[in-house]
């Protein structure tokens, strides 16, 4: 989807700075930690409310 969005914005000569992002590749030993963190997040990447 991002590729299509970027192509559309480019065709319209629009720059959307919200599309600027960094990609960080983690070492394999940290992959399980990343997966666990993602599963702890709620739907849509939002954090679940704490039970405190």
C-alpha positions in Angstrom: 0.0 0.0 0.0 2.8 2.4 0.8 4.3 2.0 -2.7 0.9 2.8 -4.3 0.5 5.8 -2.0 4.0 7.1 -2.8 3.4 6.7 -6.5 0.1 8.6 -6.3 1.7 11.5 -4.3 4.6 11.6 -6.7 2.3 11.8 -9.7 0.5 14.7 -8.1 3.8 16.4 -7.2 2.9 16.2 -3.5 5.4 15.5 -0.7 3.8 14.1 2.4 6.3 14.3 5.2 4.3 11.9 7.3 5.6 9.1 5.0 9.2 9.7 6.0 10.3 6.9 8.3 13.4 5.0 9.3 13.8 1.2 9.0 16.0 -0.5 11.5 16.9 -4.1 11.0 17.4 -5.9 14.3 19.9 -8.7 14.9 18.2 -12.2 14.9 18.7 -12.6 18.6 16.4 -9.7 19.3 13.6 -10.9 16.9 11.7 -12.8 19.6 11.7 -9.8 21.9 10.3 -7.7 19.0 7.6 -10.3 18.4 6.6 -10.4 22.0 6.4 -6.6 22.1 4.1 -6.6 19.1 1.8 -9.2 20.6 1.6 -7.1 23.8 0.3 -4.1 21.8 -3.5 -3.9 21.2 -5.1 -3.8 17.8 -3.7 -1.2 15.4 -0.5 -0.9 17.3 -1.9 0.9 20.3 -0.8 -0.1 23.7 -3.3 -1.9 25.9 -4.3 0.1 29.0 -2.5 -1.0 32.1 -4.4 -3.0 34.8 -3.0 -0.8 37.6 
